Every structure is written in C-alpha cells, then in structure tokens.
Amino acid sequence: MYKDIGHLINIEKKGDELSFHLFLHPSYENSLPVYETVINKIRRITLTDSLKDKIEIKIYSVAEFHSLEEDHPSVDISTIYKVPVEVFFNRNTKIFKEQLFLTIIKNVASGFSSPFPKIHMNAVVTGTDFFDREEVVKQIWENLTANQNVLLCAPRRYGKTSLMRNLDATANNNGFTPVMIDLENIQTPEEFLAKIEVALEARDITDTEKEQRIRATVEVIEYNWQEEGHKFFSALDPSNGKLLFLLDECPYMLDTFLGKKQDTDYPTQETKERVNRFLEWFADIRETIKDRALFLLTGSVHLPTFLKDNELSPEHFTDFQTINLPYFEPNFCRDYVEAILLGMDVFIEDDRINKIVELNTPGIPYFIQITLMYVEDLYRKNPKFTVDDLEYIYEEKITGPDGRRHFDTFERHFKRYGPRRDSGAKAVLKELSQAGEEGLAKHRLKQTYDSINRLETSDFDIVIENLQYDFYIEKIQNTDQYRFQSRILKDYWRKNQRV
C-alpha cells in the first residue's frame, strides 16, 4: 500500500533533455513522519549558484504510482527510480541525508548517464564513478596554474590513474592542452622522447601507427637524442594552451633504464650514472620550457624512496610540488557507500551502513568496493541480514582465506623489495598486524627487521618507507610509532601471512 503513495522528484538539467526521476515512498505507517521530513527538506534544499544555473527540481504528489503516467505523460514510468524514503533519513541522528541527495543532483548536473557510482574492480573509473576527489583536483589545478610541476603520491588502489584521466579530460577547461603517456613499458631515453613527440604530433592515428612512428623516430634520434630533445621541446608552440604532460609509472621506466630485467636485479654504478644523466637532461628540459609546458608525474612506486634506494639524485626533481592523494574521510566514505548501494537497489538500515563504514575507515575505494560486492550478494540472499551477518562475511570471506584473490597485488610487492628484504619486511608487517591502535615504536620494528636480516640493517629505512607507501602503514602523527592504516589489510595480514 505505502509503496504506491509518495512524491515524484524530477531532477532536470536545464537546457538539456537529461533528467532523473525519483519516486520516494514510505515503507510503512510508522515512517510517515520521516517521509514528511524528507520531502520538506528536499523542497527547501539549498543549491550552490552553479547548481542553480544547471538544475531544476520539480516535486509532485502521487496518490497511485501505477497511474503516474496519466498525470505526467512526459515521464516514462519504466525510467523512474523507486526508493523507500528512509534511505535519505538517518534514524540515529534524526537528520535528512542532504549530502547523499546532493550527490545525485551533482551527477545529473554533470551530465552523467547514471547518478550513482558503480563497482569497477581493478578498473580506471570516470564520470559518476570518479568520487570525492574535488579538493585534491582543485589543489592540483591551483599548483599547475601557478606554474608548478606536480608529483602525485598515493599507494596502489587509491585511484591515481583515474585522477589522471580526470585531469586529462578537464585540462582544456583549465587552459592546458593535455598529453597523457604511460611510461611503464618504455625501454630507453630515446623511446621516452619519441613517444612524447608522436603523442604531440600524431594524436589522431591508431595505436599501431603510433608504435610504428615511435620505432622510426627512435632510429633517427638514437645517437643524438639529447640534442634532438632540446630542439623538439624548444620549438613547442603554446598557442593552443600551455601543454600539460601527464606521465604515469615514472619509477617503472627508470627501473628499466637501470637495467633491471626483474625486480631483484641490482643496478651497476655505470647504469646509475647513465640514469642520473638522463634525469639531469629531463630537469634541464623542464626548466627550458616551463613557460610553455608543465609536468605531472605519478606511479605505483613511491618516487622519492625509489630514488634514494637506487642512489639517484633527488635534486633533479626539486621543481615538483608533492601532493598526496588522500583516503576518503568518514563522511565521504559513508556517502560513497550509500550512493553505490542505492545504485544497486540495496536498501539497508543505518546500523549496517555504520558497520560497513567502520570496517572501511580510512576509506580506500578498492577495499570499499570489495566489501560492497559481498554486501550485495548477502542482501540478495537475505535483505534482512544483520550486523552479525556482516561481521561473519568480513571475517570469513573478505579478510579470510576466501578473499586472498583480492590481495594478490599486495603480495607481489615483495618481489620488488628483493630477497634480501623480503623476510624482514614480512616480519615487520606480521608484528604490526598484531599490535593495537597505538602501534609499535620504530626502534621495536627495527629490532624485528634486524633479527631476520642481520647483514642488511641499512635497508630498514627504505623498507619502512616502501611499506608506508605499499601497504598502508602510517606513522602516527607527532610520535615515533607505526601502525596499519587500513583495518582490512591489517586483519587480512594477521590471518593469512606467515613469515
């Protein structure tokens, strides 16, 4: 009965046929006060000036859902998203979930085909799925417009590549012409230069044609690439907007330049000197063209630690401003969780949502999506599942042995550390996984590392820096204590790893 009585909320993008039709209804008689509160809050919702210019919200009372098309012939009833009104009301705080509702409005205003983010495991995300990065994107553009190169830092699975795709898509609106290049498979400095040249001069050809041009360019510049590079960059024309080079996986490229055919190889002094000469040349190029082009670098390996570990000079990157890609704060984490659940037609009470947020604080998109994948399956089997059911799924399916496939990427990190560091790093993680929220002091972790790697104690600082970057270990502010940053990784490691 109550599911057919409600309000139709039309969220329409002005000057566009794009609209989103939301039908809110009470679920039972006792929810009528909640229903009235939510509808009144939507009527009085405050939009920013930019949203007011793009969005119009129309609200209609509906006495019978199935007769809605008769009263609103322009609305296709099959496109209406039917939602219990309780979804937008927090029963604990007695507050309308305004930010969740605004998420829908913002996504309609942006012209996205769906107002809800979706689960994309192991994939680069765009549009609606690119969630809660407004502040860091703003910070990056502020640095770039101030003529400052940017080094973007974050562990794996934080969404660095997705953010770069967003910068690539919005660069023209910010006065830049973007050039996005994946550096991971570049073998030589001359190929680095050739790939940039082809990316700039042949944007509209196929990938196969680009590869052919890159090989041909390498043959031409192979023996004088430094000089050719200076000529090429010095001739850049910024008339169509300042160039922005978005370069992903820089450390992997440098690894190849160092002659590492596998992660455990160690570079020779000769190769280190050769790579330092390349970095010096690259820094000189950036200085020469800073009035015409800027650079944003990132990668799955922490560049400052990589340079230190391979005895490469950090002085060649002093023109970069480091920006750390943060995890989701609890409020944004909750909005993200609830928005995905809405898109999946999963309607659960606040106590279960609170537990999901608790398990995923700090909010790391990859782990949130793993959790919600299991939550959806649980909901389909039993929509009335309890917090205890959620705890069981977390302990047995997510962080238990069944979840190992989701953590393979973290297992592979140790191959990069090399055999002389592998066991010591694992011992440090094992000890941290058993520690409380107060963590463990650095000297205690060093003792653990030294007891395993007796002859390689000088590696400890490098290992700790890598673990901070790769495994979400953090140094507790204003202390000398370390702990796991991610509860999920901590619990997974405690249960599944053996030293």
C-alpha positions as CSV (number, residue, x, y, z in Angstrom):
1,M,0.0,0.0,0.0
2,Y,2.6,2.6,1.1
3,K,4.9,1.8,-1.8
4,D,2.4,3.3,-4.3
5,I,1.8,6.6,-2.4
6,G,4.6,9.1,-2.5
7,H,6.2,12.0,-4.3
8,L,7.8,12.2,-7.7
9,I,11.1,14.1,-7.6
10,N,12.2,15.3,-11.1
11,I,15.8,16.5,-11.2
12,E,16.2,18.1,-14.6
13,K,19.3,19.5,-16.3
14,K,18.4,22.9,-17.7
15,G,18.7,23.3,-21.5
16,D,19.1,19.5,-21.8
17,E,16.8,16.6,-22.1
18,L,18.7,14.8,-19.3
19,S,16.6,14.2,-16.2
20,F,16.4,11.8,-13.3
21,H,13.0,10.7,-11.9
22,L,13.0,9.6,-8.3
23,F,9.9,8.3,-6.6
24,L,10.1,8.4,-2.8
25,H,7.6,6.5,-0.8
26,P,7.1,5.5,2.9
27,S,7.6,1.8,3.6
28,Y,5.1,1.5,6.4
29,E,2.7,3.6,8.5
30,N,5.3,4.4,11.2
31,S,7.6,6.0,8.6
32,L,5.1,8.7,7.7
33,P,6.9,11.4,9.9
34,V,10.2,10.5,8.3
35,Y,8.5,10.8,4.9
36,E,7.2,14.2,5.6
37,T,10.5,15.4,7.0
38,V,12.5,14.2,3.9
39,I,10.0,15.7,1.4
40,N,10.0,19.1,3.2
41,K,13.9,19.1,3.3
42,I,14.0,18.4,-0.4
43,R,11.6,21.3,-1.0
44,R,13.9,23.7,0.9
45,I,17.3,22.2,-0.1
46,T,19.9,24.9,-0.7
47,L,21.8,24.6,-4.0
48,T,25.0,26.4,-4.9
49,D,24.8,29.1,-7.5
50,S,26.5,26.8,-10.1
51,L,23.9,24.1,-9.4
52,K,21.0,26.5,-9.6
53,D,22.2,27.5,-13.0
54,K,22.2,23.9,-14.2
55,I,19.4,22.1,-12.3
56,E,15.7,22.4,-11.7
57,I,13.9,20.3,-9.1
58,K,10.2,19.6,-9.5
59,I,8.2,17.8,-6.8
60,Y,4.7,16.2,-7.4
61,S,2.4,14.4,-5.0
62,V,1.4,11.0,-6.3
63,A,-1.6,9.1,-5.0
64,E,-1.2,6.0,-7.1
65,F,2.2,5.0,-8.6
66,H,0.7,3.0,-11.5
67,S,-1.4,5.9,-12.6
68,L,1.6,8.3,-12.6
69,E,2.0,8.2,-16.4
70,E,-1.6,9.5,-16.9
71,D,-0.8,12.6,-14.7
72,H,2.7,13.0,-16.2
73,P,2.7,11.8,-19.8
74,S,6.2,13.1,-20.4
75,V,7.6,10.7,-17.9
76,D,8.3,7.0,-18.8
77,I,7.3,5.1,-15.7
78,S,10.0,2.4,-16.6
79,T,12.7,5.1,-16.0
80,I,11.5,6.1,-12.6
81,Y,13.8,5.1,-9.7
82,K,11.6,3.9,-6.9
83,V,13.2,4.3,-3.4
84,P,11.9,4.0,0.2
85,V,12.1,7.4,1.7
86,E,14.0,6.0,4.8
87,V,17.1,5.8,2.6
88,F,17.5,9.6,2.9
89,F,17.0,9.8,6.6
90,N,19.4,8.9,9.4
91,R,17.2,7.5,12.2
92,N,20.0,7.7,14.8
93,T,20.7,11.4,14.2
94,K,17.2,12.3,13.0
95,I,18.8,14.2,10.1
96,F,18.0,14.3,6.4
97,K,20.9,12.9,4.4
98,E,21.4,16.0,2.4
99,Q,24.9,15.2,1.0
100,L,23.6,11.9,-0.4
101,F,20.8,13.7,-2.1
102,L,23.2,16.4,-3.4
103,T,25.4,13.6,-4.9
104,I,22.5,12.7,-7.2
105,I,21.9,16.3,-8.1
106,K,25.6,17.0,-8.9
107,N,25.8,13.9,-11.1
108,V,22.8,14.9,-13.1
109,A,24.2,18.4,-13.4
110,S,27.4,17.0,-14.7
111,G,25.5,15.2,-17.5
112,F,26.4,11.7,-16.3
113,S,24.2,8.8,-17.6
114,S,23.7,7.5,-14.1
115,P,23.6,9.4,-10.9
116,F,25.1,6.6,-8.8
117,P,28.7,5.3,-8.8
118,K,29.2,1.6,-9.6
119,I,31.7,-1.0,-8.6
120,H,34.6,-1.3,-11.0
121,M,37.1,-3.7,-9.6
122,N,40.6,-3.2,-11.0
123,A,39.4,-0.6,-13.5
124,V,40.1,3.0,-14.2
125,V,36.9,5.0,-13.3
126,T,35.4,8.1,-14.9
127,G,32.2,10.1,-14.7
128,T,29.9,9.2,-11.8
129,D,32.3,6.5,-10.6
130,F,35.1,9.1,-10.0
131,F,34.0,10.1,-6.5
132,D,35.2,12.5,-3.8
133,R,38.3,14.0,-5.4
134,E,37.1,17.6,-5.7
135,E,39.5,19.0,-3.2
136,V,42.7,17.3,-4.4
137,V,41.8,18.1,-8.1
138,K,41.4,21.7,-7.0
139,Q,44.7,21.6,-5.3
140,I,46.4,20.2,-8.3
141,W,45.0,22.8,-10.7
142,E,46.0,25.6,-8.3
143,N,49.6,24.4,-8.4
144,L,49.6,23.9,-12.1
145,T,48.1,27.3,-12.8
146,A,50.7,28.8,-10.5
147,N,53.3,27.3,-12.9
148,Q,54.3,24.4,-10.5
149,N,55.0,20.9,-11.6
150,V,53.3,18.2,-9.5
151,L,54.3,14.8,-8.1
152,L,51.1,12.9,-7.2
153,C,51.7,10.3,-4.5
154,A,49.5,7.5,-3.2
155,P,49.6,3.8,-2.6
156,R,48.2,1.3,-5.0
157,R,44.4,1.1,-5.4
158,Y,43.9,4.7,-4.4
159,G,42.8,5.8,-7.9
160,K,45.9,7.7,-9.2
161,T,45.3,6.7,-12.8
162,S,41.6,7.6,-12.6
163,L,42.6,11.0,-11.3
164,M,45.0,11.5,-14.1
165,R,42.2,10.6,-16.6
166,N,40.1,13.2,-14.9
167,L,42.8,15.8,-15.3
168,D,43.3,14.8,-18.9
169,A,39.5,15.3,-19.6
170,T,39.3,18.7,-17.8
171,A,42.7,20.2,-18.8
172,N,41.2,22.3,-21.7
173,N,38.8,23.9,-19.3
174,N,41.7,25.0,-17.2
175,G,43.8,26.4,-20.0
176,F,46.0,23.4,-20.7
177,T,46.5,21.1,-23.6
178,P,47.0,17.6,-22.1
179,V,49.4,14.9,-23.2
180,M,48.9,11.7,-21.2
181,I,51.5,8.9,-21.5
182,D,52.0,5.6,-19.7
183,L,55.8,5.2,-19.1
184,E,55.8,1.7,-17.8
185,N,56.9,-0.1,-20.9
186,I,59.4,2.5,-22.2
187,Q,62.8,0.9,-22.6
188,T,65.2,3.7,-23.4
189,P,65.6,7.5,-23.1
190,E,65.3,7.9,-26.8
191,E,62.0,5.9,-26.7
192,F,60.8,8.3,-24.0
193,L,61.4,11.2,-26.2
194,A,60.0,9.5,-29.3
195,K,56.8,8.6,-27.5
196,I,56.3,12.2,-26.4
197,E,57.0,13.5,-29.9
198,V,54.5,11.1,-31.5
199,A,51.8,11.8,-28.8
200,L,52.0,15.5,-29.6
201,E,52.3,15.4,-33.4
202,A,50.1,12.4,-34.3
203,R,47.1,12.4,-31.9
204,D,44.5,11.0,-34.3
205,I,46.3,7.9,-35.6
206,T,45.8,4.3,-34.4
207,D,47.9,2.8,-31.7
208,T,49.6,0.5,-34.2
209,E,50.5,3.5,-36.4
210,K,51.8,5.3,-33.3
211,E,54.1,2.4,-32.4
212,Q,55.4,2.4,-36.0
213,R,56.2,6.1,-35.8
214,I,57.8,5.7,-32.4
215,R,60.2,3.0,-33.7
216,A,61.0,5.1,-36.8
217,T,61.7,8.2,-34.6
218,V,63.9,6.2,-32.3
219,E,66.1,5.1,-35.3
220,V,66.5,8.7,-36.3
221,I,67.4,10.2,-32.9
222,E,69.1,7.1,-31.3
223,Y,72.6,8.6,-31.3
224,N,71.9,12.2,-30.5
225,W,68.6,12.1,-28.6
226,Q,69.7,14.7,-26.0
227,E,70.3,17.3,-28.7
228,E,67.2,16.3,-30.6
229,G,65.2,16.5,-27.4
230,H,66.3,20.1,-26.8
231,K,65.4,21.1,-30.3
232,F,62.0,19.5,-30.1
233,F,61.0,20.9,-26.8
234,S,62.4,24.4,-27.5
235,A,60.2,24.5,-30.6
236,L,57.0,23.8,-28.7
237,D,54.1,26.2,-29.6
238,P,51.8,27.0,-26.6
239,S,49.4,29.0,-28.8
240,N,46.6,26.4,-28.2
241,G,47.1,26.4,-24.5
242,K,50.0,25.5,-22.2
243,L,51.0,21.9,-22.5
244,L,50.4,19.5,-19.6
245,F,52.4,16.3,-19.7
246,L,50.6,13.6,-17.5
247,L,53.3,10.9,-17.1
248,D,52.2,7.7,-15.3
249,E,54.5,5.0,-13.9
250,C,57.8,7.0,-14.0
251,P,59.6,4.7,-11.5
252,Y,59.0,1.7,-13.6
253,M,60.5,3.4,-16.6
254,L,63.6,4.3,-14.5
255,D,63.8,0.7,-13.3
256,T,64.1,-0.4,-16.9
257,F,66.7,2.3,-17.6
258,L,68.7,0.9,-14.7
259,G,68.9,-2.4,-16.5
260,K,66.6,-4.3,-14.1
261,K,65.1,-7.2,-16.1
262,Q,63.5,-8.4,-12.9
263,D,62.6,-6.8,-9.6
264,T,65.5,-8.5,-7.7
265,D,68.3,-7.2,-10.0
266,Y,70.7,-4.6,-8.7
267,P,71.9,-1.8,-10.9
268,T,75.6,-1.2,-11.6
269,Q,77.4,2.1,-10.9
270,E,77.6,2.7,-14.6
271,T,73.8,2.4,-15.1
272,K,73.1,4.6,-12.1
273,E,75.3,7.3,-13.6
274,R,73.6,6.9,-17.0
275,V,70.2,7.3,-15.5
276,N,71.3,10.3,-13.4
277,R,72.5,11.9,-16.7
278,F,69.0,11.3,-18.2
279,L,67.4,12.8,-15.1
280,E,69.7,15.8,-15.4
281,W,68.7,16.2,-19.0
282,F,65.0,15.9,-18.2
283,A,65.3,18.5,-15.5
284,D,67.0,20.9,-17.9
285,I,64.2,20.3,-20.4
286,R,61.6,21.2,-17.8
287,E,63.4,24.4,-16.9
288,T,63.8,25.4,-20.5
289,I,60.1,25.0,-21.4
290,K,58.5,26.0,-18.1
291,D,56.8,28.9,-19.8
292,R,55.2,26.6,-22.3
293,A,54.7,23.2,-20.5
294,L,54.3,21.6,-17.1
295,F,54.5,18.0,-15.9
296,L,52.6,15.8,-13.5
297,L,54.3,12.6,-12.5
298,T,53.0,9.6,-10.7
299,G,53.5,5.9,-10.3
300,S,52.7,2.8,-8.2
301,V,56.2,3.0,-6.6
302,H,57.0,6.0,-4.4
303,L,59.4,8.1,-6.4
304,P,61.4,9.7,-3.6
305,T,62.0,6.3,-1.9
306,F,62.8,4.8,-5.3
307,L,65.5,7.5,-6.0
308,K,67.0,7.0,-2.6
309,D,67.1,3.2,-2.9
310,N,68.8,3.3,-6.3
311,E,71.2,6.1,-5.4
312,L,69.7,8.5,-8.0
313,S,69.8,12.2,-7.3
314,P,66.6,13.8,-5.8
315,E,68.0,17.2,-6.9
316,H,66.6,16.5,-10.4
317,F,63.0,16.8,-9.0
318,T,63.2,19.8,-6.8
319,D,60.9,21.7,-9.2
320,F,58.0,19.4,-8.2
321,Q,55.4,20.0,-5.6
322,T,54.3,16.8,-3.9
323,I,50.6,16.3,-3.4
324,N,49.3,13.2,-1.6
325,L,46.1,11.6,-2.8
326,P,44.1,11.2,0.5
327,Y,41.8,8.4,1.5
328,F,38.1,9.1,1.9
329,E,37.2,10.8,5.2
330,P,34.4,9.0,7.1
331,N,31.6,11.3,5.9
332,F,32.6,10.9,2.3
333,C,33.2,7.2,2.8
334,R,29.6,7.0,4.0
335,D,28.3,9.0,1.1
336,Y,30.2,6.7,-1.3
337,V,28.9,3.6,0.3
338,E,25.3,4.7,0.3
339,A,25.4,6.0,-3.2
340,I,26.8,2.7,-4.5
341,L,24.2,0.8,-2.5
342,L,21.4,3.0,-4.0
343,G,22.6,2.2,-7.5
344,M,22.5,-1.5,-6.7
345,D,18.9,-1.3,-5.3
346,V,20.3,-2.3,-1.9
347,F,18.3,-0.7,0.9
348,I,19.6,-1.4,4.4
349,E,19.3,0.1,7.8
350,D,21.8,2.6,9.2
351,D,23.3,0.1,11.7
352,R,24.6,-2.0,8.8
353,I,25.8,1.1,6.9
354,N,27.6,2.2,10.0
355,K,29.4,-1.1,10.2
356,I,30.4,-1.0,6.6
357,V,31.9,2.5,7.1
358,E,33.6,1.3,10.3
359,L,35.2,-1.6,8.5
360,N,36.4,0.7,5.7
361,T,37.8,3.6,7.7
362,P,40.1,5.1,6.4
363,G,38.1,5.0,3.1
364,I,40.1,3.3,0.3
365,P,38.0,2.9,-2.8
366,Y,39.3,-0.6,-3.7
367,F,38.5,-2.1,-0.3
368,I,35.1,-0.4,-0.1
369,Q,34.2,-1.9,-3.4
370,I,35.3,-5.4,-2.3
371,T,33.1,-5.0,0.8
372,L,30.1,-3.8,-1.1
373,M,30.4,-6.7,-3.6
374,Y,29.9,-9.1,-0.8
375,V,27.2,-6.9,0.8
376,E,25.2,-7.0,-2.4
377,D,25.4,-10.8,-2.6
378,L,24.4,-11.1,1.1
379,Y,21.4,-8.7,0.5
380,R,20.1,-10.7,-2.5
381,K,20.1,-13.8,-0.3
382,N,18.6,-12.1,2.7
383,P,17.5,-8.5,2.6
384,K,17.1,-8.6,6.4
385,F,20.7,-9.6,7.1
386,T,22.1,-8.4,10.5
387,V,25.3,-6.7,11.6
388,D,26.4,-10.1,12.8
389,D,26.0,-11.5,9.3
390,L,28.1,-8.6,8.0
391,E,30.8,-9.4,10.6
392,Y,30.8,-13.0,9.5
393,I,31.3,-12.1,5.8
394,Y,34.1,-9.7,6.8
395,E,35.9,-12.3,8.9
396,E,35.4,-15.3,6.6
397,K,35.0,-14.0,3.1
398,I,36.8,-10.6,2.8
399,T,39.8,-10.9,5.2
400,G,39.7,-14.7,5.4
401,P,41.3,-17.2,3.0
402,D,38.4,-16.8,0.5
403,G,39.5,-13.2,0.0
404,R,43.1,-13.9,-1.0
405,R,42.5,-13.2,-4.7
406,H,41.7,-9.6,-3.8
407,F,45.1,-9.1,-2.2
408,D,47.3,-10.6,-4.9
409,T,48.6,-7.2,-5.9
410,F,49.9,-6.6,-2.4
411,E,51.6,-10.0,-2.3
412,R,53.5,-9.1,-5.4
413,H,55.1,-6.0,-3.8
414,F,57.7,-8.2,-2.1
415,K,59.2,-9.3,-5.4
416,R,60.2,-5.7,-5.9
417,Y,61.8,-5.5,-2.5
418,G,64.2,-8.3,-3.4
419,P,65.1,-11.5,-1.5
420,R,67.4,-9.7,1.0
421,R,64.5,-7.6,2.3
422,D,61.5,-9.9,1.8
423,S,61.5,-11.9,5.1
424,G,62.4,-8.8,7.2
425,A,59.5,-6.8,5.7
426,K,57.1,-9.6,6.2
427,A,58.2,-9.9,9.9
428,V,57.6,-6.2,10.4
429,L,54.1,-6.5,9.0
430,K,53.3,-9.6,11.0
431,E,54.2,-7.8,14.2
432,L,52.3,-4.7,13.3
433,S,49.2,-6.8,12.4
434,Q,49.1,-8.0,16.0
435,A,49.6,-4.5,17.6
436,G,46.8,-2.3,18.9
437,E,45.8,1.1,17.6
438,E,48.8,2.7,19.4
439,G,51.1,0.8,17.0
440,L,54.7,0.0,17.7
441,A,57.8,2.2,18.0
442,K,60.2,2.4,15.2
443,H,63.1,1.0,17.2
444,R,61.0,-2.1,18.0
445,L,60.3,-2.7,14.4
446,K,64.0,-2.2,13.5
447,Q,64.9,-4.9,16.1
448,T,62.4,-7.2,14.4
449,Y,63.8,-6.4,11.0
450,D,67.4,-6.8,12.1
451,S,66.7,-10.2,13.7
452,I,65.7,-11.5,10.3
453,N,68.1,-9.5,8.1
454,R,71.2,-9.4,10.2
455,L,73.6,-8.3,7.5
456,E,71.3,-5.7,5.8
457,T,70.3,-3.4,8.6
458,S,70.9,-0.4,6.4
459,D,67.9,-1.3,4.4
460,F,65.4,-0.8,7.2
461,D,64.5,2.8,6.4
462,I,64.0,2.0,2.8
463,V,61.7,-0.9,3.7
464,I,59.7,1.1,6.2
465,E,59.2,3.8,3.5
466,N,58.1,1.2,1.0
467,L,55.7,-0.4,3.5
468,Q,54.2,3.0,4.2
469,Y,53.5,3.5,0.5
470,D,52.6,0.0,-0.5
471,F,50.7,-1.5,2.5
472,Y,49.0,1.5,4.1
473,I,51.2,1.6,7.1
474,E,51.3,5.0,8.7
475,K,53.4,6.9,11.1
476,I,51.2,8.2,13.9
477,Q,51.4,11.9,14.0
478,N,53.8,13.5,16.5
479,T,55.1,10.1,17.6
480,D,57.7,7.5,16.6
481,Q,55.0,4.8,16.4
482,Y,53.8,3.0,13.3
483,R,50.6,1.1,12.6
484,F,48.5,-0.3,9.8
485,Q,46.4,2.4,8.3
486,S,43.9,0.0,6.8
487,R,41.9,-2.3,9.1
488,I,41.1,-4.6,6.2
489,L,44.8,-5.1,5.3
490,K,45.7,-5.5,8.9
491,D,43.2,-8.2,9.5
492,Y,44.0,-9.9,6.3
493,W,47.7,-10.0,7.1
494,R,47.2,-11.2,10.6
495,K,45.1,-14.1,9.4
496,N,46.8,-15.2,6.2
497,Q,50.5,-14.4,6.3
498,R,53.3,-16.5,7.7
499,V,56.9,-15.3,8.0
